[in-house]
């Protein structure tokens, strides 16, 4: 549509209800086809264009904002889907991680899962490693949270066979890497939305 407007064509917005009423007025057969609908719409514009509203094209600034916001929204959806895949994987072989970490897509969670995606390795995480990740993520009550996370990770839980656990750990590492990148790009595009917003509307 925008390409047609940019090329100099006048584009009219036709409400489906309007088209249906016009079709009934012409007593067109109930059978529908693309060719018949195209002919009907062309006739409608020719005869009643004064009752239709032409669509005005967006300015270049508005179009740029749409492009960036659409990309931003798409990456947020992709991050949500990837987080859900990570949650399902952990539930299958490392449910303690779901008890230890509140936000699976948070920077501190991703850092610790990247270091120790297996239950045995996670149980060996030191208080220094855990608290360092929490500090980087600017968490509050770091000592209490560190103690809680370490206690949950070191508690006894049912485990899967080593080969299965190793396979899950590989997939979790990949999902964690994807989430790290998605977080970076979501934040980047969030800033770009403001950058592309027309100065006259700020």
C-alpha positions, 0 to 999 in steps of 0.5 A: 500500500505504501509503495502505491502511495509513494508511486503517486496512486490514490488509495482508498480505504474500503470498509468490508461492510461498505463493500458488502452493502455495495455488492448487495446494491448491485445484486451481484450473485452470491458466488464470490471470486477475486475477479468479481470483487476487483470489478466491484471495488473498481466500480465502487471507486469510480461511482462513489469515490466522493464517499470514500476516504483516501489514505494519506501516506506516512511521512518518512519519519513516521515510516522509520519509527514504524520499522524500528518499533516493529523490529523491537516488538518482534525481538521481544516476542522472540525473547519470550519464546526462547525463554519458554524453551529454556524453561521447558528444557530446565524443567526436564533435567534441572528443575532446581534452576527454576527454583533458584532463579526468578527471571530466566532472561535476566543477565545474572541468571544467564551468566550463571547458567552459562557457567554451570548449565549442569546440576553438578557444576551449578552445585559447585558455584561459589558465593563469590561467583554468584554474588558477582553475577548479582552485582553486575545485574544490580540486584538488591539484597545480594548476600541473602539472594546469594545464600538462597541460590546456593542453597537451592542449587546444592540441595539434593534433587532427582537427576537424569543419566549423565549423557542426557544431562550433558545433551540438555546442557548443550542445548541450554548453553545455546539458548542462553547465548541466544537470550544474551544476544536478544537482550542486547538487541532489544535494548539497542532497538529500544533506544533507536525508537527514541532516536527515530521518533520525529523531533517535532513530536518529542 
